[in-house]
Amino acid sequence: MPVPIPRQRAIPAVESGQASAASSPGGPSGESTGGPVGHATGGPAEALPAPRAATPVATNLTLLVIEDDPAGSLSVPEMLDAAGKPIRIRTARNLTEAERLLTDDVHCILLDLALPAPGRAADSDDELATLKHVLRLAPRHAVLALTASGDAERGTEAVRVGAQDYLFRDELDGRLLSRAIRYAVERKRSDRAERRLTESRLRAQENARLERGLLPTPLLEGSSLRFAARYRPGRSRALLGGDFYDTVRTADGTVHAMIGDVCGHGPDEAALGVELRIAWRALTFAGMCGDELLSTLQQVLEHERENDEIFATMCTVDIAPDGRRAGLCLAGHPSPLIARPGRPAELLPYENGGPALGLLPGARWPRQQVELGGEWSLMLYTDGLIEGRVGEGNQRLGQDGMVDMVRRQLAEGLEGEQLLRAAVSEVRELNGGELTDDVAVLLLDRTP
């Protein structure tokens, strides 16, 4: 029966640059480059290739043979890798010796399935116990199973258990075995790469589901206000950053909106932002607003932050049920922009704001009453929208530049989602590439 090794498939060359071995008989213990396999103490001198000058021979592949024939009759022919360099061979007569010889420069293991497994009873029915032990011992190595001639069923089962391929003991030749080794090594590398890719994709999907679940869902049922938001985290391949926002309508018809920014851009800052947002929503439904609400949120931040240097800015707006006026609180945060028909877009008053949360114990945040009018658009944003660069110099867009930009976009007829998308896109273009800071923008519209 032919050995079940793919004969038509091209085997890619293995990367060079691995360990070297001298070609003289005085090489490392248990290693050779072909001939009858000796054990860990070294094979007969006459079985080794004729020594050359003391020039080291670089090898691409190292094979560890594990077999317990006391006569050492298993003959492994001299083999060459795809680059024409000899494949180095190490031998061990038991798994204890194999564990000692199984160093990082071993690429493939040739295991005699007849070798007894440690602690295996003589009447054990598990004929692959030794293979399973080796697979646990060397999870990153390619394994070739060596079985008796014609025992294809056992070889097939070995592949099912985890070996890369199987060979018949009495059909070994240099060309076939070297090809099988290269195939097994490449297949193991491919399997490991595919497994890492699958694990990475699963983690990414889990993280995406988690972060997507942590993004807010506005609760505006019964309100005539229109809501839109854009969110772009500064972290690469993340859905959630240190910026946070939320909007809810309480039982009395008041619409409450909030936007905030935890200093920093990592996952810890994102988690703290989520905690503050959830706390804000719970406290808002409990009837808190203004200074009382922000004071409580500062306590939450002080208890949850990793160190005393962490702070968060925040802007809160509570819009009266008739939609014509609102209360505004600023905690170290940029003031919202309001746009009304017949008037240029402008910032709401920001002179009476308080410090960022977490900076000053016992701080106060006065609530300012602002008139909105009958028709308006109110845009809340984080500093990621205004701190991007303009051109190649050090100039920043700033609030004035952002106001001018939004005025122009409103004059072009943009509104809602289109307005926010255009604003974030233009800020990114002005910056000359991706923004390094998180960006959150929230828009509330009231039309008659």
JOGI-V95834 format. One record per residue. N is the residue number from 1. RES is the residue in one small letter. PSI is psi as a letter, one per 20 degrees, with the letter a starting at -180 (none if undefined). D_FIRST is the distance of its C-alpha to the first C-alpha in Angstrom with 1 decimal. Layout:
N/RES/PSI/D_FIRST
N/RES/PSI/D_FIRST
This chain:
1/m/p/0.0
2/p/q/3.8
3/v/p/6.5
4/p/m/8.6
5/i/p/11.6
6/p/p/14.0
7/r/i/14.2
8/q/i/17.4
9/r/p/19.5
10/a/p/22.2
11/i/p/22.6
12/p/q/26.4
13/a/q/27.9
14/v/q/28.9
15/e/q/32.7
16/s/r/34.2
17/g/j/37.0
18/q/a/35.3
19/a/q/36.0
20/s/q/36.5
21/a/q/35.9
22/a/q/37.5
23/s/j/35.4
24/s/r/37.4
25/p/i/36.3
26/g/k/38.8
27/g/a/36.9
28/p/q/36.5
29/s/p/35.5
30/g/j/31.8
31/e/q/30.8
32/s/r/29.3
33/t/k/27.7
34/g/r/24.8
35/g/a/24.1
36/p/p/23.6
37/v/p/24.3
38/g/r/27.8
39/h/a/29.2
40/a/i/32.0
41/t/i/34.5
42/g/q/32.8
43/g/r/30.7
44/p/q/32.0
45/a/h/34.2
46/e/i/32.7
47/a/i/29.2
48/l/q/30.6
49/p/q/31.2
50/a/p/34.6
51/p/q/37.2
52/r/a/38.9
53/a/r/42.3
54/a/l/42.9
55/t/p/41.6
56/p/q/39.5
57/v/o/36.0
58/a/p/35.4
59/t/q/31.9
60/n/h/30.6
61/l/q/27.9
62/t/p/27.9
63/l/p/24.9
64/l/o/25.6
65/v/p/23.2
66/i/o/23.9
67/e/q/22.7
68/d/k/24.9
69/d/o/23.8
70/p/h/27.3
71/a/i/26.4
72/g/k/24.8
73/s/i/21.9
74/l/o/19.5
75/s/o/19.5
76/v/o/19.6
77/p/r/20.2
78/e/p/23.1
79/m/q/22.5
80/l/q/24.7
81/d/a/25.4
82/a/h/26.1
83/a/j/29.6
84/g/j/28.5
85/k/q/29.7
86/p/q/28.0
87/i/p/26.3
88/r/q/28.2
89/i/p/26.5
90/r/q/28.2
91/t/q/27.0
92/a/q/28.2
93/r/i/27.7
94/n/r/28.9
95/l/h/29.7
96/t/g/33.3
97/e/h/32.6
98/a/g/30.1
99/e/h/33.0
100/r/h/35.3
101/l/i/32.9
102/l/m/31.9
103/t/r/34.5
104/d/h/34.9
105/d/j/33.4
106/v/p/29.9
107/h/h/27.6
108/c/q/24.2
109/i/p/23.1
110/l/o/20.0
111/l/p/20.2
112/d/o/18.8
113/l/i/18.7
114/a/i/19.9
115/l/p/23.1
116/p/q/25.9
117/a/q/27.9
118/p/p/31.6
119/g/j/33.6
120/r/p/30.7
121/a/q/31.7
122/a/h/29.8
123/d/j/29.5
124/s/q/28.5
125/d/i/26.1
126/d/n/25.1
127/e/i/21.8
128/l/k/21.9
129/a/h/25.5
130/t/g/24.8
131/l/g/23.0
132/k/h/26.0
133/h/g/28.4
134/v/h/26.9
135/l/h/27.0
136/r/h/30.6
137/l/h/31.3
138/a/m/29.9
139/p/i/30.1
140/r/i/30.5
141/h/q/27.5
142/a/q/24.0
143/v/p/21.5
144/l/p/17.8
145/a/p/16.4
146/l/p/14.7
147/t/r/13.0
148/a/q/11.6
149/s/p/8.1
150/g/i/6.6
151/d/m/9.8
152/a/h/9.0
153/e/g/12.4
154/r/h/14.2
155/g/g/12.9
156/t/g/13.9
157/e/h/17.2
158/a/g/17.7
159/v/h/17.7
160/r/h/20.1
161/v/h/22.3
162/g/i/22.7
163/a/q/20.0
164/q/h/19.3
165/d/r/15.5
166/y/q/13.0
167/l/q/11.0
168/f/p/9.2
169/r/g/12.1
170/d/j/11.1
171/e/k/9.4
172/l/p/12.7
173/d/q/14.7
174/g/g/17.9
175/r/g/17.2
176/l/g/14.1
177/l/g/15.8
178/s/h/19.2
179/r/g/18.0
180/a/h/16.4
181/i/g/19.8
182/r/g/21.9
183/y/g/20.1
184/a/g/20.5
185/v/g/24.1
186/e/h/25.0
187/r/h/23.5
188/k/g/25.5
189/r/g/28.6
190/s/g/28.3
191/d/g/27.9
192/r/g/30.9
193/a/g/32.9
194/e/h/32.3
195/r/g/33.2
196/r/h/36.4
197/l/g/37.3
198/t/g/36.9
199/e/h/39.0
200/s/g/41.6
201/r/g/41.9
202/l/g/42.3
203/r/g/44.9
204/a/g/46.7
205/q/g/46.7
206/e/g/48.1
207/n/h/50.7
208/a/g/51.7
209/r/g/52.2
210/l/g/54.2
211/e/h/56.3
212/r/h/56.9
213/g/h/58.1
214/l/i/60.5
215/l/q/62.1
216/p/q/65.3
217/t/o/66.0
218/p/p/69.7
219/l/n/71.8
220/l/k/74.4
221/e/p/74.8
222/g/i/78.4
223/s/q/79.1
224/s/i/80.0
225/l/q/78.7
226/r/q/75.6
227/f/q/72.9
228/a/q/70.4
229/a/q/68.5
230/r/q/66.1
231/y/p/64.1
232/r/o/62.2
233/p/q/61.0
234/g/h/61.2
235/r/p/57.9
236/s/p/54.9
237/r/k/52.5
238/a/q/54.9
239/l/i/56.7
240/l/p/59.4
241/g/a/61.8
242/g/i/65.0
243/d/q/67.1
244/f/q/67.8
245/y/r/70.0
246/d/q/70.9
247/t/p/73.4
248/v/q/74.7
249/r/p/77.7
250/t/r/79.6
251/a/h/81.5
252/d/j/84.8
253/g/i/83.3
254/t/p/83.1
255/v/p/80.0
256/h/p/78.8
257/a/q/76.6
258/m/q/75.3
259/i/q/73.3
260/g/r/72.5
261/d/o/70.6
262/v/p/69.4
263/c/p/69.6
264/g/r/66.1
265/h/j/62.9
266/g/a/60.2
267/p/h/58.7
268/d/g/61.4
269/e/h/64.1
270/a/g/62.3
271/a/g/62.2
272/l/h/65.9
273/g/g/66.7
274/v/g/65.1
275/e/g/67.1
276/l/h/70.3
277/r/g/69.6
278/i/g/68.9
279/a/g/72.0
280/w/g/74.1
281/r/g/73.1
282/a/g/73.9
283/l/h/77.2
284/t/g/78.2
285/f/h/77.7
286/a/i/79.7
287/g/j/82.6
288/m/q/82.6
289/c/r/83.2
290/g/c/84.7
291/d/g/85.6
292/e/g/84.7
293/l/g/81.2
294/l/h/80.5
295/s/g/81.9
296/t/h/79.5
297/l/h/76.6
298/q/h/77.6
299/q/g/77.4
300/v/g/73.9
301/l/g/72.9
302/e/h/74.5
303/h/h/72.6
304/e/i/69.2
305/r/q/69.1
306/e/h/67.3
307/n/r/70.4
308/d/i/74.0
309/e/i/73.3
310/i/p/71.4
311/f/r/73.6
312/a/p/73.4
313/t/q/75.6
314/m/q/76.4
315/c/p/78.4
316/t/q/79.4
317/v/p/81.3
318/d/o/82.8
319/i/p/84.0
320/a/q/86.8
321/p/h/86.2
322/d/i/88.4
323/g/j/86.2
324/r/i/89.2
325/r/r/89.2
326/a/q/86.9
327/g/p/86.8
328/l/p/85.0
329/c/p/83.9
330/l/p/82.4
331/a/m/80.8
332/g/j/80.2
333/h/q/78.5
334/p/q/79.3
335/s/q/81.7
336/p/r/80.5
337/l/p/81.3
338/i/p/83.3
339/a/p/83.7
340/r/q/86.5
341/p/p/87.8
342/g/j/90.5
343/r/q/89.9
344/p/q/87.6
345/a/q/84.7
346/e/r/85.7
347/l/q/84.8
348/l/q/86.2
349/p/p/88.6
350/y/j/86.9
351/e/h/89.9
352/n/k/89.9
353/g/r/86.3
354/g/a/85.2
355/p/r/82.7
356/a/q/79.0
357/l/p/77.8
358/g/i/77.3
359/l/g/79.7
360/l/o/83.0
361/p/p/83.6
362/g/j/86.2
363/a/r/86.0
364/r/q/87.3
365/w/n/86.2
366/p/q/89.1
367/r/p/88.4
368/q/p/89.9
369/q/p/91.0
370/v/q/90.1
371/e/p/91.2
372/l/h/88.4
373/g/a/90.3
374/g/h/89.4
375/e/p/86.5
376/w/r/84.2
377/s/p/80.8
378/l/p/80.0
379/m/o/77.2
380/l/q/76.0
381/y/r/73.7
382/t/r/72.4
383/d/i/73.1
384/g/h/69.7
385/l/h/71.4
386/i/i/74.3
387/e/j/73.0
388/g/q/70.6
389/r/q/71.7
390/v/o/73.5
391/g/a/72.3
392/e/i/71.3
393/g/a/74.2
394/n/j/74.9
395/q/p/76.8
396/r/q/75.7
397/l/g/76.1
398/g/r/78.3
399/q/h/80.0
400/d/g/82.4
401/g/h/79.6
402/m/g/77.8
403/v/g/80.9
404/d/g/81.5
405/m/g/77.9
406/v/h/78.1
407/r/g/81.5
408/r/g/80.1
409/q/h/77.1
410/l/h/79.5
411/a/h/81.7
412/e/j/78.7
413/g/j/78.4
414/l/q/75.4
415/e/r/75.3
416/g/c/73.1
417/e/h/69.3
418/q/g/69.9
419/l/g/72.5
420/l/g/70.4
421/r/g/67.3
422/a/h/69.6
423/a/g/71.2
424/v/h/68.0
425/s/g/66.5
426/e/h/69.6
427/v/g/69.8
428/r/g/66.2
429/e/g/67.1
430/l/h/70.2
431/n/i/68.3
432/g/k/66.0
433/g/a/62.8
434/e/q/61.5
435/l/p/64.1
436/t/i/63.4
437/d/q/65.5
438/d/q/64.9
439/v/p/66.8
440/a/p/68.1
441/v/p/70.6
442/l/p/72.2
443/l/p/74.5
444/l/p/76.9
445/d/p/78.9
446/r/p/82.0
447/t/q/83.4
448/p/none/86.5
